[in-house]
Amino acid sequence: MRGHYFAIATIAVGEIVQTVFINWDWVGGARGLFVPMKRPDSFLHFQFHESKQHYYFIALGLLILAFGLTRLLERSRAGYYFRAIREDPEAAASLGINVTLYKQVAMGISAGLTALGGTFYAQYILFIDPESVLALSLSILICLVAVLGGVGTLWGPLLGALVLVPLSEGTRVFLGGGGKAVDLLIYGALIVVLSVVQPGGLMALVRRIGGRTA
């Protein structure tokens, strides 16, 4: 599958997985699971109760790992294959690229990095449940971060996260209590406006401004 069909199928699979985990008692079901806390502070146990500073450096390390891997992929043969498949799968296949294989590779890399982030989240919060980690809204937020910043760019997702996450939290805090979902309207309207005015995301806007000043 490709295009809109692939996106719809991905959302459907996510909803199915969430439903399965909600009804699966072995993994806690809808109640979720608590991470055992009776362990000394160490990187081996991945828990730090006396100070949260270590979590900052772990998160920074994960960010550097993701950026380094993305940078390597950009300059590798697989990276060129990914871009060719994105632009025109039929043309890429006609040149001998195994489209299905490299799509699976891309999904595997993405899933691996997401799993690292999820593991970090579980160890930091010490609790995990289907509603917090398998919700459709979280999947949409992850996609919107890349779309807002600029799909296919190195710094786009980081720039999108720097704008989107504070905007989401700020509108939710200041307007969510008594705004009757006004925060969601503002949040969605800004994304729509940016998508119409600058489909390439914030990175395309930054490059345009940089080209004018140069």
Secondary structure in CASP SS format (residue, H / E / C, confidence):
PFRMAT SS
TARGET T0000
AUTHOR 0000-0000-0000
METHOD secondary structure of the structure
MODEL  1
M C 1.00
R C 1.00
G H 1.00
H H 1.00
Y H 1.00
F H 1.00
A H 1.00
I H 1.00
A H 1.00
T H 1.00
I H 1.00
A H 1.00
V H 1.00
G H 1.00
E H 1.00
I H 1.00
V H 1.00
Q H 1.00
T H 1.00
V H 1.00
F H 1.00
I H 1.00
N C 1.00
W C 1.00
D H 1.00
W H 1.00
V H 1.00
G C 1.00
G H 1.00
A H 1.00
R H 1.00
G C 1.00
L E 1.00
F E 1.00
V C 1.00
P C 1.00
M C 1.00
K C 1.00
R C 1.00
P C 1.00
D C 1.00
S E 1.00
F C 1.00
L C 1.00
H C 1.00
F C 1.00
Q E 1.00
F C 1.00
H C 1.00
E C 1.00
S C 1.00
K C 1.00
Q H 1.00
H H 1.00
Y H 1.00
Y H 1.00
F H 1.00
I H 1.00
A H 1.00
L H 1.00
G H 1.00
L H 1.00
L H 1.00
I H 1.00
L H 1.00
A H 1.00
F H 1.00
G H 1.00
L H 1.00
T H 1.00
R H 1.00
L H 1.00
L H 1.00
E H 1.00
R H 1.00
S C 1.00
R H 1.00
A H 1.00
G H 1.00
Y H 1.00
Y H 1.00
F H 1.00
R H 1.00
A H 1.00
I H 1.00
R H 1.00
E H 1.00
D C 1.00
P H 1.00
E H 1.00
A H 1.00
A H 1.00
A H 1.00
S H 1.00
L C 1.00
G C 1.00
I C 1.00
N C 1.00
V H 1.00
T H 1.00
L H 1.00
Y H 1.00
K H 1.00
Q H 1.00
V H 1.00
A H 1.00
M H 1.00
G H 1.00
I H 1.00
S H 1.00
A H 1.00
G H 1.00
L H 1.00
T H 1.00
A H 1.00
L H 1.00
G H 1.00
G H 1.00
T H 1.00
F H 1.00
Y H 1.00
A H 1.00
Q H 1.00
Y H 1.00
I H 1.00
L C 1.00
F E 1.00
I E 1.00
D C 1.00
P H 1.00
E H 1.00
S H 1.00
V H 1.00
L C 1.00
A C 1.00
L H 1.00
S H 1.00
L H 1.00
S H 1.00
I H 1.00
L H 1.00
I H 1.00
C H 1.00
L H 1.00
V H 1.00
A H 1.00
V H 1.00
L H 1.00
G H 1.00
G C 1.00
V C 1.00
G C 1.00
T C 1.00
L C 1.00
W C 1.00
G H 1.00
P H 1.00
L H 1.00
L H 1.00
G H 1.00
A H 1.00
L H 1.00
V H 1.00
L H 1.00
V H 1.00
P H 1.00
L H 1.00
S H 1.00
E H 1.00
G H 1.00
T H 1.00
R H 1.00
V H 1.00
F H 1.00
L H 1.00
G C 1.00
G C 1.00
G C 1.00
G C 1.00
K C 1.00
A C 1.00
V H 1.00
D H 1.00
L H 1.00
L H 1.00
I H 1.00
Y H 1.00
G H 1.00
A H 1.00
L H 1.00
I H 1.00
V H 1.00
V H 1.00
L H 1.00
S H 1.00
V H 1.00
V H 1.00
Q C 1.00
P C 1.00
G C 1.00
G H 1.00
L H 1.00
M H 1.00
A H 1.00
L H 1.00
V H 1.00
R H 1.00
R H 1.00
I H 1.00
G H 1.00
G H 1.00
R H 1.00
T H 1.00
A C 1.00
END
